[in-house]
């Protein structure tokens, strides 16, 4: 006899839209007047690690144990984990559905080639249409220009706008890449409904407040889904630009290091702060609850407010 799947706060792993609405509700007064309301989506393990760092398995999909919901053999053997992974997938898509824009650092896309952060569940596609929202803007952040301009987010077939925030060197790199790729692709990838903003010299983006102001005032973004990575999240949190932290705790332990060719790399946590940024007991970022935690199988879903004291 199989163990009963734990459900707390949700009635089923294929979480209904109305239950996600209640869990993720953002009151109008929570939205700042001069920038978007930003939530940071992250999944980590029971030991707090957010990536395996292995090639082809470096993204959140494997950390969230998404392969358990898609592999029928694994799902049959570990139904509680497969159930939790399904709930995570539903909540991830829900964030994309209600957001006006989805932001990610270049490393996220480089680790997950082809990613467009597309909603695939039919009921969620219909739900977004019922909200009357235009396609969510894809926002990429790269100081160095380390993006493949052949990615789908630069394709002329896409129905959404792509914005790239970079620095002066990154802008030059991207324009050179686009020029070199035009003959091969048959189109200039930076002419395909793409807008580039340079907000710093060299490879350093310095004005993140200006980034948020541009998204709000120029592009009408009120709700921004931040996909990461940890370095970008650390930069934004240091400047008090993240309002909410949405975390999935996945039920496994992976260890703090990845060994490849005898060399060790530390697996990342949710936030990586710049050199010189340090918090103590008197100025740490507080994270009071915004909603009661939910649980499906071994996965726990958490919403926390970011309260800054620095």
MARVEXTOR-866233 format. One line per field, with one value per residue (C-alpha): residue in one letter; x, y, z; chain. Coordinates in steps of 0.2 Angstrom, whole numbers, plus 2048, in hexadecimal, padded with zeros to 3 digits. Layout:
% residues N
r c(a:...)
c1 c(X:...)
c2 c(Y:...)
c3 c(Z:...)
c c(A:...)
This chain:
% residues 310
r c(x:x:x:x:x:x:x:x:x:x:x:x:x:x:x:x:x:x:x:x:x:x:x:x:x:x:x:x:x:x:x:x:x:x:x:x:x:x:x:x:x:x:x:x:x:x:x:x:x:x:x:x:x:x:x:x:x:x:x:x:x:x:x:x:x:x:x:x:x:x:x:x:x:x:x:x:x:x:x:x:x:x:x:x:x:x:x:x:x:x:x:x:x:x:x:x:x:x:x:x:x:x:x:x:x:x:x:x:x:x:x:x:x:x:x:x:x:x:x:x:x:x:x:x:x:x:x:x:x:x:x:x:x:x:x:x:x:x:x:x:x:x:x:x:x:x:x:x:x:x:x:x:x:x:x:x:x:x:x:x:x:x:x:x:x:x:x:x:x:x:x:x:x:x:x:x:x:x:x:x:x:x:x:x:x:x:x:x:x:x:x:x:x:x:x:x:x:x:x:x:x:x:x:x:x:x:x:x:x:x:x:x:x:x:x:x:x:x:x:x:x:x:x:x:x:x:x:x:x:x:x:x:x:x:x:x:x:x:x:x:x:x:x:x:x:x:x:x:x:x:x:x:x:x:x:x:x:x:x:x:x:x:x:x:x:x:x:x:x:x:x:x:x:x:x:x:x:x:x:x:x:x:x:x:x:x:x:x:x:x:x:x:x:x:x:x:x:x:x:x:x:x:x:x:x:x:x:x:x:x)
c1 c(800:807:809:7FC:802:803:7F9:7F9:7F0:7ED:7E0:7EA:7FC:7F5:7F1:7E1:7E2:7D7:7E3:7F2:7E9:7E6:7F8:801:7F5:7FD:7F2:7F2:7FA:809:80E:81B:816:827:82D:826:821:82F:82E:83D:839:845:846:853:857:855:867:864:86C:865:86E:877:883:884:883:872:86B:870:85F:850:847:853:854:841:841:837:83D:833:823:827:82F:821:82D:833:821:81B:829:829:817:819:828:820:810:81B:824:814:80E:81E:81C:80B:810:81F:814:807:815:818:805:802:813:814:827:832:844:854:866:870:876:865:862:873:870:85F:861:850:847:839:830:821:811:80B:7FC:7EC:7E2:7F0:7F1:7DF:7E0:7ED:7E2:7D3:7DE:7E0:7F3:7FF:80D:819:829:839:847:859:867:879:887:893:887:889:879:877:86D:867:85C:849:847:84F:845:83A:82C:82A:81A:822:82E:840:849:85C:864:877:886:890:89C:88D:884:892:894:882:882:891:889:879:883:88D:87D:872:878:876:865:85E:859:861:85C:85D:850:843:839:849:84D:85F:863:874:875:887:899:8A4:89B:893:881:880:86F:862:856:856:853:843:83D:83F:835:827:826:82C:825:816:81C:814:817:828:82D:83F:846:858:866:86D:879:86C:860:86E:871:85F:85C:86B:862:852:849:841:831:82D:837:82D:836:834:83C:83F:841:853:865:873:882:88B:897:898:8A8:8AD:8BE:8C4:8BF:8B2:8A5:899:887:87D:871:862:86C:87E:883:891:8A1:8A0:88D:88B:87C:87C:86F:86A:868:864:856:846:83A:829:81C:810:805:804:811:809:80F:80D:816:827:827:824:81F:823:81F:829:829:83A:83D:84D:856:866)
c2 c(800:811:81F:82C:83C:84A:85A:86A:879:872:865:85C:85B:863:872:87B:88D:894:88C:894:8A5:8A4:89F:8AB:8BA:8CB:8D9:8EA:8F3:8E8:8EE:8FD:90C:90E:8FD:8EB:8E0:8D2:8C1:8B5:8A3:896:884:87C:86B:867:86C:87D:87A:881:878:867:871:862:866:863:862:873:87B:87B:86C:85F:868:868:855:859:849:83F:846:842:831:825:818:825:82C:81A:817:828:82F:83B:843:843:84B:859:85C:85E:86B:874:875:87C:88A:88E:890:89A:8A7:8A8:8AA:8B9:8C2:8D0:8CB:8BD:8C1:8B6:8B8:8B2:8A3:89C:89B:895:886:883:886:889:88F:89C:89A:894:88F:87E:879:87D:883:890:896:899:8A1:8AE:8B2:8B5:8C2:8CB:8CC:8CE:8C1:8C3:8CC:8C2:8CC:8C6:8CD:8CB:8D7:8CE:8CA:8B7:8B2:8A8:8B3:8A4:8A0:8A0:8AF:8B9:8B0:8BB:8AD:8B1:8BB:8C4:8D2:8CE:8DB:8D9:8E3:8E4:8EF:8F8:8E9:8DD:8E7:8E8:8D5:8D1:8DD:8D4:8C3:8C9:8CF:8BF:8B4:8BE:8B4:8A3:8A7:8B0:8BE:8CB:8C4:8D5:8DC:8CF:8D9:8DB:8EA:8EC:8F8:8FB:8FF:900:900:8F1:8E1:8E9:8ED:8FA:902:8F4:901:909:8F7:8F6:907:904:8F4:8FD:90E:909:8F8:8F8:8E9:8E8:8D6:8CF:8BC:8BB:8AA:8AD:8A9:8AB:8B9:8C4:8C0:8C6:8D6:8DA:8D5:8E0:8EF:8EA:8E6:8D5:8D6:8C3:8B3:8A3:894:881:875:865:855:850:853:856:85C:86D:869:862:859:859:854:854:866:86B:879:87F:87C:88D:892:89E:8AF:8B3:8C4:8CF:8D1:8DC:8D9:8D1:8D0:8CD:8CA:8DD:8DF:8CE:8CE:8C7:8BC:8BC:8B1:8B7:8A7:896:88A:87D:86B:85E:84D:852:863:872:883:893:8A5:8B2:8C5:8CE:8DA:8E4:8EB:8F1)
c3 c(800:7FB:808:807:7FE:80B:806:810:809:7F8:7F4:7E6:7DE:7CE:7D8:7D3:7CD:7DB:7E8:7E0:7DF:7F2:7F6:7EB:7ED:7EB:7F2:7E7:7F6:7F6:7E4:7E5:7DB:7D3:7CF:7CD:7DB:7DA:7E0:7E0:7DB:7E1:7E4:7EF:7F8:80B:80D:804:7F3:7E3:7D5:7D2:7C7:7BB:7A9:7A2:7B4:7BC:7BC:7C8:7BF:7C6:7D7:7D8:7D3:7C4:7BB:7C8:7C1:7AF:7B2:7B4:7BD:7C9:7CC:7D0:7DC:7E5:7E2:7F0:7E8:7D7:7DE:7E6:7D6:7CD:7DA:7D8:7C5:7C7:7D2:7C7:7B8:7C3:7C6:7B4:7B0:7BC:7B9:7AC:7AA:7AE:7B2:7B2:7B2:7A3:7AC:7AF:79C:798:7A4:79D:78A:781:791:78D:79E:794:79D:796:7A0:796:7A5:7AA:798:798:7A9:7A3:794:7A0:7A9:799:79B:78C:78A:799:794:796:79F:79E:7A8:7A3:7A6:79A:78C:78F:786:777:76B:762:771:76F:779:76A:75D:751:753:766:76B:77A:77C:782:78D:790:79E:79C:79E:791:78D:78D:781:775:776:773:763:75D:75F:757:748:746:748:73C:72D:735:73D:72F:73A:746:757:75F:753:758:765:770:77B:782:791:796:7A9:7AD:7A6:7A2:7A8:7B8:7B8:7C6:7C6:7CA:7D1:7BF:7B8:7C2:7BE:7AB:7AD:7B6:7AD:79B:79A:7A6:7B1:7C2:7C6:7C3:7C5:7C9:7C4:7CA:7CB:7DD:7D8:7D0:7DF:7EA:7E1:7E1:7F3:7F8:7F0:7F8:7E8:7EB:7F4:7F6:7F7:7F1:7F5:7F1:7FD:7F3:7FD:7FA:800:7F3:7FC:7FC:7EE:7DC:7D7:7C5:7BF:7D1:7D3:7DF:7DD:7EA:7E6:7E7:7F4:7F0:7F2:7EE:7F4:7ED:7F6:805:807:818:824:837:845:844:832:82A:81D:826:81E:827:820:812:812:81B:814:808:806:7F9:7FC:802:7FA:804:7FC:805:803:80D:80D:80C:81A:818:827:81E)
c c(A:A:A:A:A:A:A:A:A:A:A:A:A:A:A:A:A:A:A:A:A:A:A:A:A:A:A:A:A:A:A:A:A:A:A:A:A:A:A:A:A:A:A:A:A:A:A:A:A:A:A:A:A:A:A:A:A:A:A:A:A:A:A:A:A:A:A:A:A:A:A:A:A:A:A:A:A:A:A:A:A:A:A:A:A:A:A:A:A:A:A:A:A:A:A:A:A:A:A:A:A:A:A:A:A:A:A:A:A:A:A:A:A:A:A:A:A:A:A:A:A:A:A:A:A:A:A:A:A:A:A:A:A:A:A:A:A:A:A:A:A:A:A:A:A:A:A:A:A:A:A:A:A:A:A:A:A:A:A:A:A:A:A:A:A:A:A:A:A:A:A:A:A:A:A:A:A:A:A:A:A:A:A:A:A:A:A:A:A:A:A:A:A:A:A:A:A:A:A:A:A:A:A:A:A:A:A:A:A:A:A:A:A:A:A:A:A:A:A:A:A:A:A:A:A:A:A:A:A:A:A:A:A:A:A:A:A:A:A:A:A:A:A:A:A:A:A:A:A:A:A:A:A:A:A:A:A:A:A:A:A:A:A:A:A:A:A:A:A:A:A:A:A:A:A:A:A:A:A:A:A:A:A:A:A:A:A:A:A:A:A:A:A:A:A:A:A:A:A:A:A:A:A:A:A:A:A:A:A:A)
